[in-house]
């Protein structure tokens, strides 16, 4: 057998009144560690490794149930024999060594000895124990000399208690309840009408023994901003994301889960970015129940890309309140690129000099995940539309400061507006610094 570790996994549970036998056995080859540095041992040393720590996970076991694991110690075929010393256990008292057929025995080459690790949990939580197996290997070198080496294999055994109940979380029309995507909501702003986006979630208390819903569980919900802030400077401003449930479910307050389930309606904020929903559960016995977090990724449906790679165009980052507000959809990027290229072509064809061709400057587009650009909601229209990756502001300043006559500047502006054929100009009379364009 060339593999040093072989796992043959099954389970052996014993409980009062019933027995289920699946013969849980793990086999280990205890190898040799060669201390001598002689030419006769080089080939042998290359074939053998030394394990200082061997992890074993016995999984989850219900309270009051015995989980038994048989360890098979397999002596290396290259040894003459292997002597196993006193096997010790340190750690949780919920572990025991039983049926120890290895202590104080000499195992011939390629033979086995066995002992059992028994886990009988008495309390909730993860338990750890270290089982140390000291050994001495006797082997023969190529010239026939007997030599030996000693070592110790430490089995680091972990096991946990299986809950009697669980809180089951389902989200309507979502296959994965731990990660969902939702579009940002829209509140009335300028010409925009209100659009509220939401997700319906249901929590149920499940009895694991029969997989049926029961009453008696409690859940406390928490909502926090996640790692992806959607491009916002959260360190400089308070987060405006309304972290709330629309059906008056309070956060941080334990709520009883009825047998029919606790219904939650999460209302998406206008601001994009990750929101983490955390649930702390308690079962009918008062024991803590762990429920996986749900990451709610608030974003527009279309992917976006930076618009700062277009020739003849740049963003005035120094004067932008959102340094990440340079994104647009792929189609919007293509439309803008086409328009600026057409504009430069028309200028050259009309006899304008290179010094009369402006470098187009933008004061902002959209954020990487879309959503409310002015997330403090203090600017008013038209900035409330910078949320879908299909909006951009073009500054007047690059045109007004050209080293040419006012008549020629007026003509240059006219050619620019005529070139924006795929974009729609939205006039904003109250603003005298830029044009506001949206996708048609």
C-alpha positions in Angstrom: 0.0 0.0 0.0 1.7 3.2 -1.2 -0.7 5.7 0.4 0.3 6.7 3.9 -3.3 7.6 5.0 -6.4 5.7 4.0 -9.9 6.8 5.2 -12.7 4.2 5.2 -15.5 6.3 6.6 -18.8 5.4 8.1 -20.6 5.9 11.4 -21.3 3.9 14.5 -24.0 5.6 16.8 -25.4 3.9 19.9 -28.3 5.3 21.8 -30.7 3.9 24.4 -33.4 1.8 22.7 -31.9 1.6 19.2 -28.6 0.8 17.3 -27.4 1.9 14.0 -24.2 0.4 12.7 -22.2 1.8 9.8 -18.7 0.6 10.9 -16.7 3.8 11.2 -13.0 2.9 10.6 -10.0 5.1 9.8 -6.7 3.5 8.8 -3.3 5.1 9.4 0.1 4.2 8.4 2.5 5.3 11.2 5.7 6.1 9.3 9.3 6.3 10.4 11.4 9.3 11.0 15.1 8.5 10.3 17.6 10.2 12.6 20.8 8.6 11.2 22.4 10.2 8.1 24.0 7.2 6.4 24.1 6.3 2.7 22.3 3.0 3.5 19.2 4.8 4.7 18.8 7.4 1.9 16.4 5.4 -0.2 14.4 4.4 2.9 14.2 8.0 4.1 12.8 9.1 0.7 10.0 6.6 1.0 8.9 7.5 4.5 7.3 10.6 6.0 6.7 11.6 9.6 3.3 13.0 10.8 3.5 15.1 13.9 -0.3 16.0 13.8 -3.1 14.1 12.2 -6.5 15.9 12.2 -9.7 13.8 12.6 -13.2 15.3 12.4 -15.9 13.0 13.9 -18.7 15.4 12.8 -21.8 16.3 14.7 -23.5 14.0 17.3 -26.8 14.5 19.1 -26.8 14.9 22.9 -27.1 11.6 24.6 -25.8 9.7 21.6 -22.5 7.8 21.4 -20.3 8.2 18.3 -17.6 5.5 18.0 -14.6 5.7 15.6 -12.2 2.7 15.2 -8.6 3.6 14.5 -6.6 1.1 12.5 -2.8 1.5 13.0 -0.9 -0.1 10.0 2.8 -0.9 10.4 4.9 0.1 7.5 6.0 -2.9 5.2 9.6 -1.7 5.4 9.9 -2.2 9.1 10.8 -5.4 10.9 8.3 -4.6 13.5 6.7 -1.7 15.3 6.2 -1.2 19.0 3.3 1.0 20.2 3.7 2.7 23.6 1.2 4.0 26.1 -1.6 5.8 24.2 -2.8 8.9 26.0 -5.8 11.3 25.7 -5.7 15.0 26.6 -8.6 17.5 26.1 -12.3 17.2 26.4 -13.7 14.6 28.8 -16.4 13.8 26.3 -13.9 11.6 24.5 -12.7 8.1 25.6 -10.4 5.5 24.4 -11.9 2.0 24.4 -11.0 -1.5 23.1 -7.4 -0.5 23.0 -5.6 -3.4 21.1 -2.5 -1.3 20.4 -0.9 -0.4 23.7 2.3 -2.3 24.5 2.2 -4.5 21.4 4.7 -5.3 18.8 3.2 -5.1 15.3 5.0 -7.1 12.6 5.6 -5.5 9.2 2.4 -4.7 7.2 0.2 -5.8 10.1 -2.5 -3.9 12.1 -3.7 -3.0 15.6 -6.9 -1.2 16.5 -8.5 1.1 19.2 -11.7 3.0 19.5 -12.3 6.7 20.0 -15.7 7.3 21.6 -17.4 10.7 21.7 -20.4 11.1 24.0 -21.4 14.8 24.1 -22.7 16.2 27.4 -23.0 19.9 26.3 -23.4 22.0 23.2 -20.5 23.2 21.1 -17.3 21.9 19.6 -15.0 19.6 21.6 -11.3 18.8 21.0 -9.0 16.1 22.2 -5.4 15.1 21.4 -4.7 11.3 21.3 -0.9 10.6 21.4 0.5 7.4 20.0 4.2 6.9 20.7 6.0 4.3 18.6 9.3 2.7 17.9 10.1 1.3 14.5 12.7 -1.4 14.0 14.1 -1.9 10.5 17.1 -3.4 8.8 19.5 -1.5 6.6 20.9 -2.8 3.3 24.0 -4.3 5.1 21.7 -6.2 7.4 22.2 -4.1 10.5 19.1 -3.6 12.7 18.4 0.0 13.7 15.4 1.9 15.1 13.8 5.2 15.4 11.1 6.6 17.7 8.4 9.1 17.2 4.9 10.1 18.2 1.7 10.5 16.2 -0.8 13.0 17.6 -4.4 12.6 16.5 -6.2 15.9 16.9 -9.8 14.9 17.2 -12.7 17.4 16.9 -16.4 16.7 17.3 -19.5 18.8 17.9 -23.0 18.5 19.2 -25.8 18.1 16.7 -28.7 20.5 17.3 -32.2 19.0 18.0 -33.7 22.0 16.1 -32.8 24.2 13.2 -34.0 27.5 11.8 -34.8 27.1 8.1 -34.5 30.2 6.0 -36.2 30.4 2.6 -36.4 33.4 0.2 -39.1 33.6 -2.4 -37.8 32.9 -6.0 -34.2 32.4 -4.7 -32.3 29.1 -4.9 -29.6 30.2 -2.5 -31.0 31.9 0.7 -27.5 32.9 1.8 -26.7 35.2 -1.2 -29.3 37.2 -3.1 -29.3 40.1 -5.5 -31.9 42.9 -5.5 -32.2 46.1 -7.4 -32.1 49.4 -5.5 -35.4 51.1 -4.7 -36.2 54.5 -6.1 -37.9 57.2 -4.0 -39.6 60.2 -5.7 -36.9 62.5 -7.1 -37.3 65.0 -9.9 -39.3 63.2 -12.6 -38.6 59.8 -11.1 -41.5 57.9 -9.6 -41.3 55.7 -6.5 -40.3 52.1 -7.1 -39.8 49.9 -4.1 -37.9 46.6 -4.5 -38.3 43.9 -1.9 -37.6 40.3 -1.0 -39.9 38.0 1.0 -38.1 35.7 3.5 -39.7 33.1 5.7 -38.1 31.6 8.9 -39.3 28.3 10.2 -38.4 26.3 13.4 -37.7 22.7 12.3 -37.6 19.6 14.6 -34.6 17.7 13.2 -35.9 14.3 14.3 -38.9 14.4 12.0 -38.1 17.4 9.8 -41.4 19.1 10.6 -42.0 22.7 11.7 -42.7 23.4 15.4 -43.3 26.5 17.5 -41.1 27.6 20.4 -38.0 29.0 18.5 -37.1 32.7 18.6 -35.0 34.7 16.1 -33.4 38.1 16.4 -32.6 39.8 13.1 -29.7 42.2 12.4 -28.8 44.2 9.3 -25.3 45.6 8.7 -23.5 47.2 5.8 -21.3 44.6 4.0 -17.8 44.7 2.6 -18.8 46.1 -0.8 -20.0 49.7 -0.2 -21.0 50.3 -3.8 -18.4 53.0 -4.3 -19.5 55.2 -1.4 -17.2 57.0 1.0 -18.7 55.4 4.1 -15.8 56.6 6.2 -16.6 60.2 5.5 -20.4 60.0 5.7 -22.9 58.1 7.7 -24.4 55.3 5.7 -27.8 56.3 4.4 -28.9 52.7 3.6 -32.3 52.1 5.3 -31.5 48.8 6.9 -35.1 47.7 7.6 -37.8 45.2 7.1 -40.9 46.7 5.5 -43.5 44.7 7.5 -42.5 46.3 10.9 -40.2 43.5 12.0 -37.8 45.1 14.5 -34.0 44.4 14.3 -32.2 43.3 17.4 -35.4 42.2 19.1 -36.2 38.4 19.6 -39.3 37.4 17.6 -41.3 34.2 18.2 -41.3 32.0 15.1 -44.9 30.6 14.8 -45.4 27.1 13.4 -46.4 28.6 10.1 -43.2 30.6 9.9 -42.1 34.2 10.5 -42.5 36.3 7.3 -39.9 39.0 6.7 -40.1 41.6 3.9 -36.8 43.2 3.2 -37.0 46.6 1.5 -34.0 47.5 -0.7 -32.4 50.9 -0.1 -31.8 53.4 -2.9 -28.1 53.1 -2.2 -26.3 50.1 -3.8 -23.8 47.9 -1.9 -23.8 44.8 0.3 -26.0 44.4 3.3 -25.5 41.5 5.7 -28.5 40.0 7.4 -27.6 38.1 10.6 -30.0 35.9 12.5 -29.5 34.8 16.1 -31.7 31.8 16.9 -32.8 30.1 20.1 -34.5 26.7 20.1 -37.4 25.6 22.4 -34.9 24.4 25.0 -33.2 27.8 25.2 -30.1 26.6 23.3 -28.5 28.9 20.7 -29.1 28.0 17.1 -26.6 29.2 14.4 -28.2 30.4 11.2 -26.0 31.2 8.1 -25.8 34.9 7.3 -27.4 36.2 4.1 -25.5 38.7 1.9 -27.9 41.0 0.1 -26.2 42.4 -2.9 -28.0 45.6 -3.8 -27.1 46.6 -7.4 -28.5 47.4 -10.8 -29.1 44.4 -13.2 -26.5 45.4 -15.8 -22.7 45.2 -15.2 -20.8 48.4 -15.4 -17.3 49.5 -16.5 -15.2 52.5 -16.0 -15.7 55.2 -18.7 -12.2 56.7 -18.2 -10.6 54.7 -21.1 -12.1 56.7 -23.9 -9.7 58.8 -26.0 -10.3 62.5 -25.8 -12.3 62.2 -22.6 -11.6 62.4 -18.8 -13.2 62.8 -15.4 -12.6 65.8 -13.2 -11.8 63.6 -10.2 -10.5 66.5 -8.1 -13.9 68.2 -8.1 -16.0 65.0 -7.9 -17.7 64.2 -4.6 -17.7 60.5 -5.5 -14.3 59.3 -6.8 -16.0 56.1 -8.0 -18.7 57.8 -10.0 -17.1 57.1 -13.3 -19.0 53.9 -14.3 -21.5 53.1 -17.1 -23.0 50.1 -18.8 -21.1 48.5 -21.7 -23.7 49.9 -24.2 -23.4 53.4 -22.7 -19.6 53.2 -22.9 -19.9 52.3 -26.6 -22.3 55.2 -27.3 -20.1 57.7 -25.5 -17.0 56.5 -27.3 -18.7 56.7 -30.7 -20.0 60.2 -30.0 -16.7 61.6 -28.9 -14.9 60.0 -31.9 -17.5 61.4 -34.3 -17.2 64.9 -32.7 -13.4 64.9 -33.2 -13.8 63.8 -36.8 -16.3 66.5 -37.5 -14.1 69.2 -36.0 -11.1 68.2 -38.2 -13.3 67.9 -41.3 -14.7 71.4 -40.6 -11.2 72.9 -40.6 -10.7 73.4 -36.8 -7.1 73.2 -35.6 -5.8 70.8 -33.0 -5.8 73.5 -30.3 -9.5 74.0 -30.9 -10.4 70.4 -30.2 -11.4 70.3 -26.5 -10.6 67.5 -24.1 -14.1 66.4 -23.0 -14.5 66.7 -19.2 -17.1 64.9 -17.1 -18.3 65.8 -13.6 -19.7 62.3 -13.0 -21.5 59.3 -14.3 -22.7 56.4 -12.1 -21.3 54.3 -9.3 -20.0 50.7 -9.9 -23.2 49.0 -8.7 -25.5 51.8 -9.7 -28.0 53.1 -7.2 -28.4 56.6 -5.8 -25.3 58.7 -6.8 -26.1 61.5 -4.4 -26.5 59.1 -1.5 -26.9 62.0 1.0 -29.9 63.2 -1.1 -28.9 66.8 -0.8 -28.3 67.9 -4.5 -31.8 67.5 -5.9 -32.6 67.0 -9.6 -31.0 66.0 -12.0 -28.4 64.1 -9.9 -31.2 61.7 -8.7 -31.0 60.1 -12.2 -27.3 59.1 -11.9 -28.2 55.6 -10.7 -28.5 53.2 -13.7 -25.1 53.4 -15.5 -26.7 55.4 -18.4 -26.2 59.0 -17.3 -23.3 61.4 -17.6 -22.6 65.1 -17.0 -20.3 66.9 -19.5 -18.7 70.1 -18.4 -18.9 73.4 -20.3 -15.5 74.5 -19.1 -13.5 72.6 -21.6 -15.3 74.4 -24.4 -15.5 77.9 -22.8 -11.7 78.1 -22.2 -10.6 77.2 -25.8 -8.1 79.6 -27.3 -10.4 80.8 -30.1 -13.3 83.2 -30.8 -16.7 83.0 -29.2 -18.3 82.4 -32.6 -16.0 79.3 -33.2 -16.7 78.1 -29.6 -20.4 78.2 -30.3 -19.9 76.2 -33.5 -17.7 73.6 -31.6 -20.5 73.2 -29.1 -23.1 72.8 -31.8 -21.0 70.0 -33.5 -20.6 68.3 -30.1 -24.3 68.2 -29.5 -25.0 67.0 -33.0 -22.5 64.2 -32.5 -24.2 62.9 -29.3 -26.7 61.0 -31.6 -27.1 58.0 -29.3 -27.5 60.0 -26.2 -30.4 62.3 -25.2 -29.7 65.8 -23.8 -31.7 66.6 -20.7 -31.7 70.3 -20.1 -31.3 71.6 -16.6 -31.8 75.3 -16.7 -30.8 75.8 -13.0 -27.3 74.4 -13.8 -24.9 76.6 -15.7 -21.8 74.3 -15.5 -22.6 71.2 -17.5 -24.9 69.3 -19.9 -26.8 66.3 -18.6 -27.0 63.3 -21.0 -28.9 60.0 -20.6 -29.1 56.9 -22.8 -31.9 56.9 -25.3 
